[in-house]
Every structure is written in structure tokens, then in C-alpha cells.
Amino acid sequence: MSKNSEVTTSTVFRYKQNGAILTCDYSSDSIISGHLIALVDDNGCLNMRYHQINTNGELMTGTCQSTPEILPNGKMRLHETWQWTSGDLSKGSSILEEI
């Protein structure tokens, strides 16, 4: 995880997909409430927009490109590059793995 990320190992993402549209609610010890919406392309890659309220009471927004990897155990790993569209506008990368 990039150090400018608010996502931690405690973040839980709850994804739902309907065709090419993916939505998600998420929260953690540092994020009170977060939501994302994404379009899924033919290769399963995600073009996302997200917004969240952190424990400092700040509304944060950003964009993310995510590439899925199916692991040998059948679970999914997402390789993400993202950028804040609020705050310092910094960029980062994350790897999320299904538990």
C-alpha cells in the first residue's frame, strides 16, 4: 500500500456486480464510510470512481484503475493504481486480496 492511502489491512470491501457495472461499500478503522462505482471491461479490468469520509471527518474522492488476477485457490487479487481528486491530488498503488 502507498503511504498516502487511507485503506488499511482492516478495510472491508463489499462488492456487487450487475453486468458491466460494479458497486461497492467499504469501511475500516480509518474510513467511516466509503463507496465506489466502476465499469468492468471485457478483460475484467475496473475503471472506478470513489468517495469516502475518513475518521478526521474529511470527504475524500478519487479515481482508480484495477486489474484482476485469479489466484490458484480461485480467489481474486486486484492490482490498483489510483489518484486522489481531492486533498493533495497524490497518486499511489494498492493490492487487494480476497479473503
NURO-500780 format. One record per residue: residue in three letters; x, z, y of N, C-alpha, C, CB in turn. Coordinates in steps of 0.1 Angstrom, whole numbers, padded with zeros to 4 digits, always signed. Atoms other than C-alpha are relative to their C-alpha. Glycine has a CB too. Layout:
! NURO-500780
AlaXZYXZYXZYXZY ...
***
This chain:
! NURO-500780
Met+0008+0000-0012+0000+0000+0000+0009+0000+0013-0009+0012+0000 Ser-0007+0000-0012+0011-0007+0035-0003+0013+0007-0004-0012+0009 Lys+0002-0014-0006+0016+0025+0056-0010-0001+0012+0013+0005+0005 Asn+0010+0001-0010-0008+0012+0083-0014-0002-0006+0003-0012+0009 Ser+0013+0001+0007-0036+0011+0057-0007+0013+0000+0002-0005-0015 Glu+0008-0013+0001-0064+0037+0056-0005+0002-0014-0012+0000+0009 Val+0004-0001+0014-0071+0030+0019+0011+0009-0007-0001-0014-0007 Thr-0009-0009+0008-0055+0057-0004-0004-0001-0015-0001+0014+0005 Thr+0003+0000+0014-0055+0063-0041-0013+0007-0003+0011+0007-0008 Ser+0013-0006+0002-0087+0083-0036-0011-0009+0004-0001+0013+0008 Thr+0010+0009-0004-0106+0053-0023-0008-0006-0012+0005-0011+0009 Val+0008+0005+0011-0135+0043-0045-0008-0012+0006-0010+0011-0006 Phe+0007+0011-0004-0149+0008-0041-0012-0003-0010+0009-0013+0001 Arg+0011+0003+0008-0184-0001-0054-0005-0014+0003-0012+0010+0002 Tyr+0003+0014-0003-0187-0039-0056-0012-0005-0007+0012-0009-0006 Lys+0012+0007+0006-0218-0061-0062+0002-0014+0003-0013+0006+0006 Gln-0002+0014-0003-0217-0098-0066-0013-0007-0004+0012-0006-0008 Asn+0012+0008+0003-0246-0123-0064+0005-0014+0003-0012+0004+0009 Gly-0005+0013-0002-0233-0158-0069+0014+0000+0007-0010-0009+0008 Ala-0012+0000-0008-0206-0165-0043+0001+0010+0011+0002-0014+0006 Ile+0000-0011-0010-0215-0135-0022+0003+0013-0007-0013+0001+0007 Leu-0004-0013+0005-0197-0102-0028-0002+0010+0011+0014+0000-0005 Thr+0001-0011-0009-0206-0069-0011+0006+0012-0006-0015+0002+0005 Cys-0007-0012+0005-0190-0035-0013-0002+0011+0010+0015-0003-0003 Asp-0001-0013-0008-0194+0001-0001+0012+0007-0005-0014+0008-0002 Tyr-0011-0007+0005-0164+0023-0002+0002+0013+0009+0013-0008+0001 Ser-0003-0013-0007-0152+0058+0009+0012+0006-0007-0012+0009+0000 Ser-0012-0008+0005-0122+0082+0004+0001+0012+0008+0012-0009+0000 Asp-0003-0012-0008-0106+0113+0018+0003-0004+0014+0011+0007-0007 Ser-0003+0004-0014-0097+0092+0049-0010-0009+0006+0014-0006+0000 Ile+0010+0009-0005-0127+0069+0052-0014+0006-0003+0002-0014-0007 Ile+0014-0006+0002-0162+0084+0057-0009-0011-0006-0005+0005+0014 Ser+0009+0010+0005-0180+0051+0052+0006-0014+0003-0014+0001+0006 Gly-0005+0014-0002-0168+0015+0047-0009-0010-0007+0014-0001-0005 His+0008+0011+0006-0185-0018+0039+0008-0013+0002-0014-0002+0007 Leu-0006+0013-0001-0172-0053+0032-0010-0010-0005+0013-0001-0007 Ile+0007+0012+0004-0187-0087+0027+0010-0011-0002-0012-0004+0009 Ala-0010+0010+0003-0169-0116+0011-0007-0012-0006+0010+0005-0010 Leu+0004+0012+0007-0173-0152+0000+0010-0002-0011+0000-0012+0009 Val-0008+0002+0012-0159-0159-0035+0002-0015-0002-0006+0007-0013 Asp-0002+0014+0002-0143-0193-0040+0000-0004-0015+0013-0005+0007 Asp+0001+0005+0014-0142-0214-0072+0011+0006-0009+0001-0015-0001 Asn-0011-0007+0007-0109-0196-0082-0002+0015-0001+0013-0004+0006 Gly+0002-0014+0000-0124-0162-0077+0007+0008+0011+0005+0006-0013 Cys-0007-0007-0012-0104-0155-0045-0011+0004+0010+0010-0010+0006 Leu+0010-0005-0009-0122-0135-0019+0005-0001+0015-0002+0015-0003 Asn-0002+0001-0015-0124-0142+0019-0009+0011+0006-0003-0014+0006 Met+0008-0012-0004-0135-0108+0033+0000+0004+0015+0005+0012-0008 Arg+0000-0007-0013-0145-0090+0065-0005+0014-0004-0010-0007+0010 Tyr+0003-0014+0003-0147-0052+0065-0001+0008+0013+0010+0006-0009 His+0000-0010-0011-0156-0023+0088-0001+0013-0006-0012-0003+0010 Gln+0000-0014+0005-0152+0014+0083+0001+0010+0011+0011+0002-0010 Ile-0002-0011-0009-0154+0047+0100+0009+0010-0007-0014+0007+0004 Asn-0009-0009+0006-0124+0069+0094-0003+0015+0004+0015-0003+0004 Thr+0002-0014-0003-0121+0107+0095+0003+0005+0014+0007+0009-0010 Asn-0002-0002-0014-0109+0105+0131-0012-0004+0008+0013-0007+0005 Gly+0012+0004-0007-0143+0091+0140+0002-0014+0006-0004+0009+0011 Glu-0003+0013-0005-0128+0056+0147-0007-0011-0008+0015-0002+0001 Leu+0006+0012+0006-0147+0024+0139+0012-0011-0001-0012-0006+0008 Met-0011+0010+0002-0121+0000+0124-0005-0012-0007+0011+0007-0009 Thr+0005+0012+0005-0126-0036+0115+0012-0009-0005-0008-0008+0010 Gly-0011+0009+0004-0105-0063+0097-0004-0011-0009+0010+0008-0007 Thr+0001+0012+0009-0101-0094+0076+0009+0002-0012+0002-0013+0007 Cys-0008-0001+0012-0087-0097+0040-0002-0012-0008-0004+0013-0007 Gln+0000+0011+0010-0078-0124+0016+0005+0007-0013+0010-0012+0003 Ser-0003-0007+0012-0078-0112-0020+0000-0010-0012-0011+0011-0003 Thr-0002+0009+0012-0066-0129-0052-0001+0009-0012+0014-0008+0000 Pro+0002-0008+0012-0078-0115-0085+0010-0004-0011-0014-0002-0006 Glu-0008+0002+0012-0057-0111-0117-0007+0008-0011+0015+0006+0002 Ile+0006-0007+0011-0073-0103-0150+0012+0005-0009-0009-0010-0009 Leu-0011-0006+0008-0051-0078-0169-0003-0001-0015+0000+0015+0004 Pro+0001+0001+0015-0045-0078-0207-0011+0008-0005+0013+0003-0007 Asn+0011-0008+0005-0070-0050-0211-0014-0004+0005+0003+0015+0005 Gly+0013+0006-0005-0097-0071-0194-0004+0005+0014-0011+0003-0009 Lys+0003-0005-0014-0097-0051-0161+0006-0009+0010+0005+0015+0001 Met-0005+0008-0011-0091-0066-0127+0009+0007+0009-0012-0005+0007 Arg-0009-0005-0010-0063-0062-0103-0002-0010+0012+0015+0000-0005 Leu+0002+0008-0012-0068-0075-0067+0013+0001+0009-0012+0004+0008 His-0012+0001-0008-0037-0087-0047-0005-0004+0014+0011-0010-0005 Glu+0007+0002-0013-0047-0084-0010+0010-0001+0012-0010+0011+0003 Thr-0007+0000-0013-0033-0094+0024-0011+0002+0010+0009-0013+0002 Trp+0010-0003-0010-0052-0081+0054+0006+0002+0014-0007+0013-0005 Gln-0003-0003-0014-0052-0076+0091-0011+0007+0007+0004-0014+0008 Trp+0010-0007-0008-0069-0052+0114-0004-0009+0011+0006+0013+0006 Thr+0005+0007-0011-0091-0069+0140-0004+0010+0011-0012-0009-0003 Ser+0002-0011-0010-0093-0035+0159+0013+0008+0000-0012+0009-0004 Gly-0012-0009+0000-0067-0009+0168+0012-0009+0004+0002+0006-0013 Asp-0013+0006-0003-0031-0022+0167+0001-0015-0005+0011+0008-0005 Leu+0001+0014+0005-0041-0056+0150+0011-0003-0010+0002-0010+0012 Ser-0011+0002+0010-0013-0050+0124-0005-0006-0013+0007+0014-0002 Lys+0003+0007+0013-0011-0067+0090+0006+0009-0011+0006-0014+0000 Gly-0005-0007+0012-0005-0053+0055-0004-0007-0013-0005+0014+0001 Ser+0004+0005+0014-0009-0058+0018-0004+0012-0008+0011-0008-0006 Ser+0005-0010+0009-0026-0038-0009-0001-0006-0014-0013+0007+0005 Ile+0004+0004+0014-0030-0039-0047-0010+0010-0005+0013-0001-0009 Leu+0011-0009+0005-0063-0025-0060-0002-0003-0015-0013-0003+0008 Glu+0001+0002+0014-0068-0020-0097-0012+0008-0005+0013+0005-0007 Glu+0012-0005+0006-0100-0014-0117+0004+0012-0009-0008-0010-0007 Ile-0003-0011+0009-0101+0020-0135-0010+0001-0011+0001+0013+0008 
***
